[in-house]
């Protein structure tokens, strides 16, 4: 397939009559599970062509944006968590940070999914990066002057969490536009490697820099990375590209509703125009939920992926306590644990990109099961090397599962539904994260880390059951 993604200043602008047959199949039969299986079998059977992936100039910028963004975010998350634990000696207060970061995900994705499927995803990502960067730097300035209080960190986390609630659905949808459909698996693996490489270095930096620069230095670095990430996203391509320009369904929404909305939007009365926009947004949301109800494979893959994501984020509540109370390793030990997880994720992402299609779903189920068993055993591994080894295994399983799930979804879901699909997954992830973050903080402080990690094991057991169902549907 010729790499024609830079023509006309935009990616994915291959003329319709020259589209690869796999892409036509992926978007023309959304209602049949057999069509899903056919698409996934074809898409995942393609050999990963790294030359084709890295030949896309826009993807190179995208990769670096993810690397830089996660480097800063990883430092922020680990540094702030450690600061709160050191200042308050309370896992409940640490869980409060995770809850505040997660809470916007209950509300933002409803509108965010519609915006992602309506406006240029590159511009949206740039705007979200710049906004978060300003607020993080402001908090760093407060910390530098010695006036930092706990509510400052919670407020900053709330703002960055609001941006993140829309940002990750945005960039996941953007990947679909910058890479040939035949290379979704390799592209997802490359993005995951970039993300986890950033977190690996960030984890090490937090451990070694925290005692030197303090929380102010950690936040200053994070704030600067947002601006670098925004610049890289801006350079991904040129011009304005609407996701709706490349719709492939002959009828993607109710025509009468859309025509009415457009007529109202163009009216001279502002109140009528606003009503028209609201009607169009409502129609988009309704269409997105209808799509998910009709696609059981998309739904079950999304549920599994959401549970795994929620487990990764909420586990930070007990990870800092593990480093402090059981391993007695301090901030440096936390850095080694974070770096171990990221190392495993990089290895897992690279291996997942090379697996045969027949092995991916069985290993997906196995990865979920290993996460369940491993988290049950973690609090009994009371030495740093063993704990880091466990984190490497967890990172490997999470990466393998993430690559399989995301590449499968990208092969199945049409581009103009990807924003709403990713946002629906984000909402479910948020619900599980909120519950787990509160429960883990309360249980760890009241009943101990053994019970808290057992709760995580139960969560991953649920992911295992969902992964088994996804494998059955594929059969």
Secondary structure by P-SEA (a helix, b strand, c coil): ccccccccccccccccccccaaaaaaccccccaaaaaaaaaaaaacccccccccccaaaaaaaaaaaaaaaaaaaaaaaaaaaaaaacccaaaaaaaaaaaccccccccaaaaaaaacccaaaaaaaaaaaaaaaaaaaaaaaaaccccaaaaaaaaaaaaaaaaaaaaaaaaaaaaccccccaaaaaaaaaaaaaaaaaaaaaaaacccccccaaaaaaaaaaaaaaaaaaaaacccccccccccccccccccaaaaaaaaaaaacccaaaaaaaaaaaaaaaaaaaaaaaaacaaaaaaaaaaaaaaaaaaacccaaaaaacccccccaaaaaaaaaaaaaaaaaaaaaaaaccccaaaaaaaaaaaaaaaaaaaccccccaaaaaaaaaaaaaaaaaaaaaaaaaaaacccccaaaaaaaaaaaaaaaaaaaaaaaaaaaaacccaaaaaaaaaaaaaaaaaaaaaaaaaac
